[in-house]
Amino acid sequence: QQIASLVRNTWGIRGREGLLDKLQELTQAGHRQRYRDCAEAESMEALEEAEWADRETIRRCWTFARWYRESYPPEALLGWDLGRAAMITRWGCYLGWITRREAEGILSDLSQAAADGLGSWREFGCSYLFGGVFWKLLCGAGDGGSYLNALTDAVEDLLGSGGDEDGMGQWRDCPWPAAGR
């Protein structure tokens, strides 16, 4: 019930077609596109007709993207978009909107997209964190600091103790896929 409610109310996904549309959006554009729009806009006013946010949200996102655009291109959010796509793929399978075989195929494609765009679990984790920061600016709800602390702790745990390469996190048991397969 909780997953169904979350997928329907938060994501606006009502069934198979909506799930597949959302997956396409996340893999083709996702938050990378909103970040790109903000980073490339010469002024906040250039984004005023954006339908995805109110003026205050656009101000926060534009300021953030303009500040980080030289160091972090839009693809720096790839891990965030692919991680969320993987999550809703699993949920869609759980809800019976796609079969287990379809979910495995989609997850394999997402894994390959991650391997082609990122170089390691560490890069994936950093990308997920950077995307999470941008998402928090978009939604503007709640305590961003505690959310990011929890997210950082989760990434460190998955990588291993404190994010060390020699740590024993769950991601250590799953080799990073080869690019370009």
N, C-alpha and C positions, 0 to 999 in steps of 0.2 A: 504494500500500500504506500509506504513512504517513497519508494523509488518511483512508482507510477505517478504519485503526486508531484514529486520533484521534476520529473521529466516533462510532465504536462504543464505545470504551473510556472516553473522557473525557465525551462527551455522552450516552452510553447510547442512541444512535439506531441502529436496526438496519435501517431501510428507509424506504420512502415514507411509510407511516402515522406512524411515529415522528418523521420529519422534519416532517411537517405539524403534528403535535401540538406539537412543540417550537417551531415558528414561531408557532403560536397562543399558546402560553404566553408567549413573549418579547414578542409584540405586545400582548397583553392585560394582562400583569402583570409578568413578568420580575423583575429585581432591584428595580424600582420598588416592587413589592408588599412584598418583604422589608424594604426600607428604610422604607416606610410603617408596616409592623407594628412595627418597632423604634422609629421616631420617635413613634408614638402610644401605645406601651406606657408606662404610668406607672412601672412597675418591671420589672426584669429577670425577676422571678419570673412576671410576666404572660406571658412568652414561654417558660416552662419546658417547656410541652408541644409546642413547635414541633418538627416532625419534620425540619426542614431543617438542623439544626446541633446540635452538642454545647454544653454550658454555657459553655465558654471562648469559643467562636466567638460565641455569643449575647451574651456580655458585651462583646466587642470591637465587634460590630455595633450593639448597643444604645447603648453609650457614644458611638460615632461619630455615629449618627443623632440622638441626643438633643442632641449638641453642635451639629450643623449644621442641625437641622430648621427653625429660624427663618429662616435665610438660603437654604437649599436644600430646596425641597419635593421629594417623590418624583419629580416629572416632570423633575428635574434629572438623572436617570439615563436619560432617554429615548434619548439618543444612544448610550449603552452598549448598551441592549437592542436597538435597531434595528440598530446596527452588527454585533452578534453574529448577529442574524437574517439580515442580508445575507450574512455570511460562511458560515453553514451553508446558505443558499440556493445559493450558488455551489458549495459542496462537494457538496450533494445533486444538483445538475445534473451535476457532474463524475463522480459515482458512478452516474449513470443512474437515479436515483430519481425525478427530475422531468425533464421535457423542457426544452430551451432556451427555448421559448416560455413555458412555465409559470414558469420562473425569471425571465424578463424581466418577466412580469406581477407576480410577487411583489416583485421589486426596485422596480418602478414604484410599487407600493402602499407599500412601505417608504419610498421617497423622498418620497411625498406625506405620509405620517405624520410624517416628519422636518420637512418644510416647514410642516406645520400646527402642530407643537409647538415648533419651534425657528426662529430668525430668520436664521441664517447658518451658514457652515461653521465660523466661529470658535465660535459657540454649540454646534454639534455637537461640535467638538473638546473644548471644556471639559466638556460633558456626558459624553463618552466617558471623559475622564480622571477625572471625579468617580465615575462608575460603576466604573471600573477600581480606584480606591482601595477602594470598598466591596466589590468582588469579592475583592480581595486579603485583606481582613479576613475574608471568608467562608471562603476556602480556607486562609488562614493558612500557606500553604506558600512556602518559598523567601524570597529577599531582595526584599521589597516595594520598597525604595528603588531598586535597580537596575532592576526591572521598570518602575516609574513614571518613572524617568529615560529609559529607552528609549522608553516610550510618549509621553512629553512631547516628546522629540526627533522622533519620527515625526509627531506632530501639527504641530509647528513646521515641519517639512520640507514637509508637505502644504499648510500655509497659505502658506508662503513663508519667506524668511530671517527667522528669529527670531520668526515669527508676525506680522510686519508686514503690514498691509493691502496695501501696495504690493509685497509679495514676489512671487516667481514660482513658488510651489508648484503641485503638480498640481491642487489644488482650485481654484486661480485659473482654470484652463482649463475648469472645469465650473461654470456658473452655478448659484447656489442656486435650487431650484425655487420657483415661486409657491405661496403657501398657498391652500387652499380650492378647488383645481381640481376 
